[in-house]
């Protein structure tokens, strides 16, 4: 009995020591850092949120590695941003309300549009939407990498690492969207109100079409299949996110270069909304903002060329094209054609759209940043509305100019974007 008692006491002591060590580790790795973060937040110091175990070290090393991969653009003593990019970023982010700060707006714009499209597409299932978006983003980057690799006929059918990764991403995306659709079907069958996000609208419209066709003699397929609903959700994600983010970043860059148009846009915004949050009725009256966005889309279209395949022999003027021909429409060239736009085609002149698109194009089909006809981009109106709201709210709070560190280097990664980001100096109004 005495031996058992000693063993029990030893076990208890070991357990207590283990618990004490666990508490110490928890305090060290989580409780104390979060208390410090909360303490600094109360004093108005934003900083970054603490991440478990590694803190900010992963981001710190990643940013430092990226910064050291390219040389400085000129001989300058302002090298802090190169050797300590993480510390530099934190030191200048919205510095003080009465001062100015430099910020690469490109990452933040991408995050903003990703959040918006996630909510618009999946509403209350926002977290699931974010997961889908992250997978789609990785898949898009993978596709771009594959497009710019040497093409070997039949390579995409081989079990190469990139092909396997693409298929894995595709399966994961489809599983997540299918789960959301099945959940919505259960809610509809239970009599719950149809949600007004994109997925809800698609499913409600599809269900109504199927119901109307019940009892009618109709040989054709009625409504959209599950796979088609999934593909529409994916298309809306890419169309609504990428087009908006690239439109916004080039707009901020061009308005930073053309302060006169920035001032005119801000004056219109203040007259329309004051300090209030923009509403849809007011957005309709933003003429200056609208023509600025049109001119940005003309010079920096999100998609620089579009492709269409014809399925029957077609005559285009004197040119005869056989069935299955693939036709490319060079948006970026048509938008800058001097015969169509005049000698100032390469200049930033929003006033060319002051009397509308038809007048600016002289009746030609020479402005199609979102495509044209029945296959026009599904995200066009969504993208334009979101861009107007975001730009309005920025103009209400700041005036901005390009940083000296900005490097003008457009690059086409499926969509036209600034290769080295968009460092802009923001001045609080």
C-alpha positions in Angstrom: 0.0 0.0 0.0 2.8 2.4 0.9 4.4 1.7 -2.5 1.2 2.4 -4.3 0.8 5.6 -2.4 4.3 6.8 -3.3 3.6 6.0 -7.0 0.4 7.9 -6.8 2.1 10.9 -5.2 4.8 10.7 -7.9 2.2 10.7 -10.7 0.4 13.6 -9.1 3.7 15.6 -8.8 4.6 14.8 -12.4 1.1 15.9 -13.6 1.3 19.1 -11.6 4.8 19.9 -13.1 3.4 19.1 -16.6 0.5 21.4 -16.1 2.7 24.2 -14.7 5.0 23.9 -17.7 2.0 23.9 -20.0 0.7 27.1 -18.4 4.1 28.7 -18.7 4.4 27.8 -22.3 0.9 29.0 -23.1 1.6 32.3 -21.3 4.9 32.7 -23.2 3.6 31.8 -26.6 0.1 33.2 -26.5 -1.3 35.0 -23.4 1.5 37.5 -22.9 1.9 38.4 -26.6 -1.9 38.9 -27.0 -2.0 41.0 -23.8 0.8 43.2 -25.2 -1.1 43.5 -28.5 -4.3 44.5 -26.8 -2.4 47.0 -24.6 -0.8 48.7 -27.7 -4.2 48.7 -29.6 -5.8 50.7 -26.8 -3.1 53.4 -27.3 -3.9 53.6 -31.0 -0.9 51.7 -32.1 -2.1 49.4 -34.9 0.9 47.2 -35.6 0.3 43.6 -36.9 -1.7 40.9 -35.3 0.3 38.3 -33.4 0.5 34.9 -35.0 0.9 31.8 -32.9 4.5 30.5 -32.3 6.2 32.3 -35.1 4.8 35.8 -34.6 5.7 37.9 -37.6 8.9 36.1 -38.5 7.5 34.2 -41.5 6.3 37.4 -43.1 9.5 39.2 -42.1 11.7 36.6 -43.9 9.4 36.4 -46.9 9.4 40.2 -47.5 13.2 40.4 -46.9 13.9 37.6 -49.4 11.7 39.3 -52.0 13.3 42.7 -51.5 16.8 41.4 -51.9 16.0 39.7 -55.2 16.1 43.0 -57.1 18.6 45.9 -57.0 17.8 49.4 -56.1 16.6 51.6 -59.0 19.0 54.4 -58.3 21.9 55.5 -56.0 20.0 56.7 -52.9 20.6 56.7 -49.2 17.0 55.6 -48.5 17.8 51.9 -48.3 15.8 51.0 -45.2 12.9 49.7 -47.3 15.3 47.2 -49.0 17.1 45.8 -45.9 14.1 45.8 -43.5 10.9 45.9 -45.7 8.7 44.6 -42.9 9.8 47.2 -40.4 9.6 49.9 -43.1 6.0 48.9 -44.0 4.9 49.0 -40.4 6.5 52.3 -39.7 4.7 54.1 -42.6 1.2 52.4 -42.6 -1.3 55.4 -41.9 1.3 57.0 -39.7 -0.8 59.7 -38.0 -4.0 61.3 -38.9 -2.4 64.7 -39.7 0.6 63.3 -41.5 1.3 61.2 -44.6 2.4 57.7 -45.2 3.6 55.5 -48.1 1.8 52.3 -48.8 1.9 49.7 -51.6 -1.8 49.7 -52.3 -1.7 46.7 -54.6 -1.9 43.9 -52.0 -4.6 45.8 -50.0 -6.7 46.3 -53.2 -6.5 42.6 -54.0 -7.6 41.7 -50.4 -10.4 44.2 -50.6 -11.9 42.9 -53.8 -11.4 39.3 -52.7 -13.4 40.0 -49.5 -16.2 41.8 -51.5 -16.5 39.0 -54.1 -16.6 36.3 -51.4 -19.5 38.0 -49.7 -21.3 38.8 -52.9 -21.0 35.2 -54.2 -21.6 33.3 -51.0 -23.0 35.8 -48.5 -23.3 34.2 -45.0 -20.9 31.5 -46.1 -18.1 34.0 -46.3 -15.4 31.9 -44.7 -16.1 29.0 -47.2 -16.0 31.6 -50.0 -12.6 32.7 -48.8 -11.3 29.2 -48.9 -12.6 28.8 -52.5 -11.0 32.1 -53.5 -7.6 31.1 -52.1 -7.7 27.8 -54.1 -8.8 29.6 -57.2 -6.0 32.1 -56.8 -3.5 29.3 -56.6 -5.0 27.6 -59.5 -4.9 30.8 -61.6 -1.2 31.3 -60.8 -0.5 27.7 -61.7 -2.3 28.1 -65.0 -0.3 31.3 -65.8 2.9 29.5 -65.0 1.9 26.6 -67.3 0.8 29.0 -70.1 4.3 30.6 -70.1 6.1 27.3 -70.1 7.2 25.5 -73.3 4.2 23.7 -74.7 4.6 20.0 -75.4 1.7 18.4 -77.3 -0.3 16.2 -74.9 1.7 17.3 -71.8 -1.4 18.3 -69.9 -2.6 14.7 -70.0 0.6 13.4 -68.3 0.8 12.9 -64.5 3.4 15.7 -64.1 3.5 17.5 -60.7 1.9 20.7 -62.0 -0.9 18.8 -63.7 -1.5 16.7 -60.6 -1.6 19.9 -58.4 -4.1 21.5 -60.9 -6.4 18.5 -60.7 -6.2 18.4 -56.9 -7.1 22.1 -56.7 -9.9 21.6 -59.2 -11.4 18.7 -57.2 -11.1 20.6 -53.9 -12.8 23.7 -55.4 -15.6 21.6 -56.8 -16.1 19.8 -53.5 -16.4 23.0 -51.6 -18.9 24.6 -54.0 -20.9 21.4 -54.3 -21.2 21.3 -50.5 -22.5 24.9 -50.4 -25.0 24.1 -53.2 -26.2 21.0 -51.4 -26.6 23.0 -48.2 -28.7 25.6 -50.0 -30.9 22.9 -51.6 -31.6 21.6 -48.1 -32.5 25.1 -46.9 -34.8 25.5 -49.9 -36.5 22.2 -49.4 -37.0 23.1 -45.7 -38.9 26.3 -46.8 -36.3 28.8 -45.8 -36.0 32.1 -47.6 -33.7 32.1 -50.6 -30.5 34.1 -49.9 -29.8 37.1 -52.2 -26.2 36.3 -52.9 -25.0 35.1 -56.3 -25.3 31.5 -55.4 -28.9 32.0 -54.1 -29.9 34.0 -57.2 -28.5 31.3 -59.5 -30.2 28.5 -57.7 -33.6 30.3 -57.4 -33.6 31.2 -61.1 -32.6 27.7 -62.0 -35.3 26.1 -59.8 -38.0 28.4 -61.3 -37.0 27.5 -64.8 -37.3 23.8 -64.0 -40.6 24.2 -62.3 -42.1 26.1 -65.2 -41.0 23.3 -67.6 -42.6 20.6 -65.5 -45.6 19.1 -67.4 -44.5 20.5 -70.7 -43.2 18.4 -73.6 -39.7 19.5 -73.9 -36.8 17.4 -75.2 -34.1 19.9 -74.4 -32.3 20.1 -71.1 -34.1 22.5 -68.8 -32.1 24.6 -66.3 -28.5 24.4 -65.4 -26.7 21.3 -64.3 -24.8 21.2 -61.0 -21.5 21.4 -62.9 -22.7 24.5 -64.8 -23.7 26.2 -61.5 -20.3 25.4 -60.1 -18.5 26.9 -63.2 -20.7 30.1 -63.1 -19.6 30.6 -59.4 -15.9 30.1 -60.4 -16.3 32.5 -63.4 -18.0 35.2 -61.3 -15.2 34.9 -58.7 -12.4 35.5 -61.3 -14.3 38.0 -63.3 -15.5 40.1 -60.3 -12.2 40.0 -58.4 -9.4 40.3 -60.9 -11.0 42.9 -63.2 -11.9 45.2 -60.2 -8.6 44.9 -58.5 -6.6 45.8 -61.6 -9.0 48.6 -62.6 -8.7 50.1 -59.1 -4.9 49.9 -58.9 -4.3 51.5 -62.3 -6.9 54.2 -61.5 -5.0 55.1 -58.4 -1.7 55.1 -60.3 -3.0 57.3 -63.1 -4.8 59.7 -60.7 -1.5 60.0 -58.8 0.1 61.1 -62.0 -2.7 63.4 -63.1 -3.5 65.5 -60.0 -5.9 67.7 -61.9 -8.3 64.8 -62.6 -7.9 63.6 -59.1 -9.0 67.0 -57.8 -12.0 67.1 -60.2 -13.1 63.6 -59.2 -12.8 64.5 -55.5 -14.8 67.7 -55.9 -17.6 65.7 -57.6 -17.5 63.0 -54.9 -17.7 65.6 -52.1 -20.6 67.5 -53.8 -22.5 64.2 -54.3 -21.9 62.5 -51.0 -20.1 64.8 -48.6 -18.6 62.6 -45.9 -21.4 60.1 -46.2 -21.1 56.5 -47.3 -21.8 56.4 -51.1 -25.2 55.0 -52.1 -26.3 53.5 -55.5 -28.5 56.5 -56.4 -25.5 58.9 -56.0 -23.2 56.6 -57.9 -25.4 57.1 -61.0 -24.5 60.9 -60.9 -20.7 60.5 -60.8 -19.9 61.6 -64.3 -16.3 62.6 -63.8 -15.5 59.4 -61.9 -17.2 57.3 -64.6 -15.2 58.8 -67.5 -12.0 58.4 -65.5 -12.7 54.7 -65.1 -13.5 54.4 -68.8 -10.2 56.0 -69.8 -8.3 53.8 -67.4 -10.0 50.7 -68.9 -9.0 52.0 -72.4 -5.3 52.4 -71.6 -5.0 49.5 -69.1 -7.7 46.9 -69.9 -7.7 44.1 -67.3 -7.7 41.5 -70.2 -5.3 42.6 -72.9 -6.7 40.2 -75.5 -9.7 37.9 -75.9 -10.1 34.7 -77.9 -13.2 33.2 -79.5 -13.5 30.0 -81.5 -15.9 29.9 -84.4 -18.0 26.8 -85.1 -19.0 27.4 -88.7 -17.3 28.8 -91.8 -17.4 32.6 -91.4 -16.6 35.6 -93.6 -15.0 38.7 -92.0 -15.0 41.3 -94.7 -12.7 39.8 -97.5 -11.3 37.2 -95.1 -12.8 33.7 -95.1 -12.3 31.6 -91.9 -12.9 27.9 -91.7 -14.9 26.3 -88.9 -12.9 25.7 -85.6 -10.7 28.7 -86.2 -9.5 30.5 -83.1 -9.7 34.3 -83.4 -7.8 36.7 -81.1 -9.1 40.2 -80.4 -6.2 42.4 -79.3 -8.0 44.7 -76.9 -4.9 46.7 -75.9 -4.1 47.5 -79.6 -7.6 48.4 -80.6 -7.9 50.7 -77.6 -4.8 52.6 -78.7 -5.4 52.7 -82.5 -4.8 56.2 -83.6 -7.1 55.7 -86.7 -9.9 55.0 -84.2 -9.1 57.3 -81.3 -7.0 60.1 -82.9 -3.4 61.2 -82.5 -3.9 61.5 -78.7 -4.7 57.7 -78.4 -1.8 57.1 -76.1 -2.6 60.0 -73.7 -4.7 60.0 -70.6 -7.7 62.1 -71.6 -10.9 61.1 -69.8 -12.8 64.0 -71.5 -13.0 61.9 -74.6 -15.8 59.9 -72.9 -17.7 63.1 -71.7 -20.5 62.5 -74.2 -20.6 58.7 -73.8 -18.9 55.7 -75.2 -20.7 55.8 -78.6 -19.5 59.4 -79.2 -16.0 58.6 -78.1 -15.7 55.6 -80.4 -17.5 57.4 -83.3 -19.9 54.5 -83.4 -17.2 51.8 -83.9 -16.9 48.8 -81.7 -13.5 49.9 -80.5 -14.0 49.9 -76.7 -14.6 46.5 -75.2 -12.6 46.1 -71.9 -15.2 43.5 -70.7 -15.9 42.0 -74.1 -19.0 42.6 -76.1 -22.3 41.0 -77.2 -23.9 37.9 -75.5 -20.5 36.8 -74.1 -19.8 40.1 -72.3 -18.1 39.6 -68.9 -20.6 38.5 -66.2 -18.8 40.8 -63.7 -18.9 44.1 -65.7 -21.6 46.0 -63.7 -20.4 44.5 -60.5 -16.8 45.5 -61.2 -17.7 49.1 -62.2 -20.0 49.6 -59.2 -17.4 48.3 -56.7 -14.7 50.4 -58.3 -16.8 53.5 -58.0 -17.6 52.9 -54.3 -14.0 52.1 -53.4 -12.6 55.1 -55.3 -15.2 57.4 -53.8 -14.3 56.4 -50.3 -10.6 56.8 -51.0 -11.1 60.3 -52.5 -13.2 61.3 -49.4 -10.3 60.5 -47.1 -7.1 61.1 -48.9 -5.2 62.9 -51.7 -2.4 60.8 -53.1 0.7 60.9 -55.2 3.1 58.3 -56.6 6.1 57.4 -54.4 9.6 58.0 -55.8 10.0 54.2 -55.4 7.3 53.4 -57.9 8.5 51.6 -61.0 6.2 51.6 -64.0 6.3 47.9 -65.1 3.0 46.6 -66.4 2.9 42.8 -66.6 0.3 40.4 -67.9 -0.4 37.6 -65.5 -3.7 36.5 -67.0 -4.7 40.1 -66.1 -2.8 43.3 -66.5 -1.1 44.4 -63.3 1.8 46.3 -61.9 4.8 43.9 -61.6 6.5 45.7 -58.7 3.3 46.9 -56.9 1.9 50.4 -56.5 3.7 52.4 -53.7 1.6 55.5 -53.2 2.0 58.3 -50.7 -1.4 58.9 -49.0 -2.1 62.3 -47.4 -5.0 62.5 -44.9 -7.5 65.2 -45.8 
